[in-house]
């Protein structure tokens, strides 16, 4: 797999994991694995600025608000934190702050594995509790918060008070909850964070009450209204108001003291009655915090040290093979169940055949897994020294486990594929992809319904989705399907016909065509017909598309079945066009631009949007291929690198003049 293909793969994977973690509170990989993939993507994007994508997880904050609770706009954004992973990075963080104030003290607190919450009090009474949401808009969960006995409904303070903290589920409560789930033959919760989030956002307050949640408050939002000048004093003030504040914290003067405390907490972590996944380091002085300010994503005066992933030994019982929508074959390790950080783990990803062979994995091997309390961890090595003679080789299959077609390894790729387009597994997975949120976004037609409708032979192809209305009576004959529910589903299907061409292209599941590539293609050609008629080289010449993607697109449309599919979708009334916006000629047209530092007149996202509208490609890193660096205040390493490479630099004043032309 080439580096550019790996970039596309990582972006897709991280986007899916981000949505699972931030939107549905249902994490699909560990935090540590997510951070590792993110670091890999950042490195590759730095090497390939031509692959810049404003929708990449490295460029934006992922977060949405679900329906079901009233939306709440935060008076001050609930920011996330930047991460550090070793002592050297902590030293760099401290050095930046000590440069601003050599007498600065740092306060180090626990980083909880729960759900961020904001509590507002007026005239001494709790008036609103809201989740973080996307940082700007959260959800009103006041009714459920009232069921948590450790949260005061009243405080002895008439002035408005807003405090923020983390709702979590104690380990004991989590264990008891999963025992109950097992007794009721219900799915187990992946980890305490997942359980806490699901409980707090449950529409039945009785469910939340029974789950025995708890909270620690760590931020006094309007502390300055009370003359409070530091984080330590703010925590003490919250304690006096009878808020639950964790006594585990320490004031430190330098990186050595911080690291000593972190090391101490790493040893004590497993003995705590709640889960923590790191430690938060902040400048203690509020005046210094205000001076340093924030980026678009995180405060400059604070960071989070993430504990390294926990490695656990277990036994590899088997390796199963799955088939994805493109026919890609995915091996999964079946493990002897082992409990890690409150989670019972029984499966792990193995990626591909090469990974199995490079690790020399054998069935019944003792293996190490990389796990920090989420659903599917990763096997990181075999332990051949612990073999006892019962091990046996895993034989990679020659044929698809679902349709028995011969598997093929495509040139230049690490993966094997089932190339039978009628393979039931491929059909179901492709249908699931087509109706997914980033594709045609057909509400009410989720994974389980697709599988069910396919089993009932109601939907066997994409066209069948739009012919489902013809089978309404048959659908109503099945248990659990009412006239009202079916009508709503059919209406959602009908509405999806008006989706953009970009969504349709992405939904078709063309190999190498992700959501960004689909948007570029739709904007460039303006219609499905124009794209289908385009020559391979014409497609390859489009910036950010390239030869591999172009070849895949031509292969797709040259297939007779796919050509018929497009014609059928046209006949069914799906939108096949997209408005094409002409890019105005500007000093930035065709240039790769990097933004660094703080802009005073606009946020980074607004500057990116203006540059893209002006025809520029905005990259996140400086390289020899960078045409221009726009430097705001406090520009750092990117500006230094630009000067080393001789890349032209423009200040904000000049940028504002040029961009408004």
Helices and strands as residue ranges (DSSP letters): H 3-18, I 19-23, H 31-47, G 49-51, E 71-73, E 83-84, H 87-100, E 106-112, E 115-122, E 125-131, E 137-139, H 142-145, E 161-169, H 171-183, H 192-200, H 205-210, E 213-220, G 223-226, H 231-240, E 249-252, H 255-268, G 269-271, E 276-283, H 286-292, E 302-306, E 310-323, E 329-340, E 343-349, H 353-358, E 362-363, E 366-371, E 377-382, G 384-386, E 392-393, E 407-409, E 416-418, H 424-435, H 447-455, H 462-466, G 468-471, H 472-476, H 483-495, G 496-498, H 501-507, H 515-525, H 528-533, H 536-540, H 546-558, H 560-571, E 592-596, H 604-613, E 617-619, E 628-631, H 637-645, E 649-651, H 652-659
